[in-house]
Amino acid sequence: MSYVVLARKWRPMRFEDLVGQDHVARTLGNAIAAGRVAHAFLFTGVRGVGKTTSARILAKALNCIGEPGSPNAGPTVSPCLKCSACAEITAGTDVDVREIDGASYNGVDEVRKLQDSLPYRPARDRFKIFIVDEVHMLSQSAWNAFLKTLEEPPPHVKFIFATTEVHKVPVTILSRVQRFDFKLIPTQLIAERLRHVLAEEKIQSDAQAVSILAREASGSMRDAMSLLDQVIAWGGSTLSGEDVARVLGVASHQVLHDVASALVAGDPVRCLEITAQLANQGYDMPHVARDLLLLLRDIVVAKVCAEPGDLLDLADEEKRDVQALAARSQTDDLVRLHQGFSQGFDEVVKAAHPRAALEMLLVRLARRPPLVPIDDLLGRLNALERRLSAPARAAPAPARPPSAATKSEFVAPEFPERQPREQPPAREVQAAPVENREERRARPEAVRLELVPPPTPPAPASATPGPKPASAGGSEAPTSARAPLSEQVVADFRAILDKVRESRPELAAFLEHAVPLELGPREILLGWEPKSMFASQASDKESLAVLGRAAHAHYGQTPHITCEFESQRARGTQNLALLDSAAREQKTRAAIQVARQHPRIADAVEILGARLKDVKLAEG
């Protein structure tokens, strides 16, 4: 006898043997048991999920006549598989059960010939059953010829249509049939079926080999059986995960896990090493990229869901590895990795050199910069706005042109005295290299902190000229020169913004730049300085509604909220952002003063005869 492939040898014979299609088996079984079997069915789904197999099982269930002498002679949910009808349907030789290929039997003339045979009773079986595979290939004329027959067929005729492209079936046909959608079979169910077949075939295999086969089947049981046939022909009576991966040209779970670990850890060298090993062993790079993309998806799911359940269709060992990797990663970083790899996946598939494309994609993702919290970015914008607006606010009365006032603000008396060339030569102790010098010239406080007079007694007096106190307050002038807010207003506004921050932290950061000109349970008037970059961000209808809810939670009633744009009162009044900035600057100056007075610094200056040039505080 010629060899029968595993997909045919282990094809299910009863409804209870169907894998992964319980909804179909249960519905058809209940219909047969209740005597409510429809006259036409449409089975739809991807290849290899059991459409044609289910059609044959249904035909056997309807035409089974039971074993000789058996009382079960009617339609049955569990066909006997021994009577002549069951045996001939299984072999495809039953004259009353016709299997038609829709691709070649697609003309109107063929449909008319079929219709001419419908009035005649079946030769032996209970029903005439027509199984039309790939029914979407029928022509429009053939479909039109089917309409009347499908709506009112003879009582002894049943139609079973199967298709992989249900969208090509006319709606007029869909309304005349019972539709059953066949799902992709879960990987775990495919693996369980493969283990059963391997045990019956007396073939040894490890868990990794079965896992790779089930994964590569992509939800199709027929594909899984075909791949199993292929690896058995190579490996014989023993299958290992390494051999299966080599035969199919796919990466094993361990290799994919190593690449994902290197990506998460930011190790581009390790990514390149693993990619080189896969390429040298002949693995298909687009296929590796596809499997890695699925693994990154599984890692994100494991991180987001405490109990993923069926969302992770993986073996137990693979699921543990994925959850362990997700536990030591951040959610936002994992989502960014998946998004970046998904965008670059098409480049790998379409590239003339897939290996190079995959390598560069892995290197780019492994060298990704760290995420910056939105609060830090808002803080930088706050500092930038203060720096740009400080000279204009600190300018004296407009007795001189604005350009002269601006110039006098920047060219302070300190600068000529801080020229390093005019000071006597001395060895220097520098805590950190001076950088962004042009930026520091625009910030008097930064320039003032760079150079400190030598520790000798005469130096402090000469390094502290008369105009310095006025210039020393340059950074604080915008805050101290403004009209202060009352402590009650500051406390109430902070409490309201704290409630806003619970739902909209970025809105709370924007509102810190607004001046509460009026603040109470009935009226809130927010003033915005001229040309404020935050006014438009925090004064829209939705933002004011959030502020209103927060004020209601604080006062117990909802006040009327209005905004005053280009407000001169706001320009002359403090806001929370300036108050917080002044507090931080005061804390920074205090910390710098403590650092300057540190005994070791003083000893170094004294022993080396040097001067303290710069002081920088560590981050945080």
Secondary structure, DSSP 4 states (H G I P E B T S, - for coil): -----HHHHT---SGGG-SS-HHHHHHHHHHHHHT---SEEEEE-STTSSHHHHHHHHHHHHH---STT-S--S--SS--S-SHHHHHHHHT--TTEEEEETTTS-SHHHHHHHHHHTTSPPSSSS-EEEEEESGGGS-HHHHHHHHHHHHS--TTEEEEEEES-GGGS-HHHHTTSEEEEPPPPPHHHHHHHHHHHHHHTT-EE-HHHHHHHHHHHTT-HHHHHHHHHHHHHHHTTEE-HHHHHHHHT---HHHHHHHHHHHHHT-HHHHHHHHHHHHHTT--HHHHHHHHHHHHHHHHHHHH-SS-GGGS---HHHHHHHHHHHHTS-HHHHHHHHHHHHHHHHHHHH-SSHHHHHHHHHHHHHTPPPP--HHHHHHHHHHHHHHHHHHHHH---TTS-HHHHHHHHHS-THHHHT-GGGSPP--EE-SS----HHHHHT-HHHHHHH----SSTHHHHHTS-TTHHHHHTTTTHHHHTSBPPPHHHHHHHHHHHHHHHHH-HHHHHHHTTSEEEEESSSEEEEE--TT-TTHHHH-SHHHHHHHHHHHHHHHSSPPEEEEETT-HHHHTB--HHHHHHHHHHHHHHHHHHHHHT-HHHHHHHHHHT-EE----PPP-
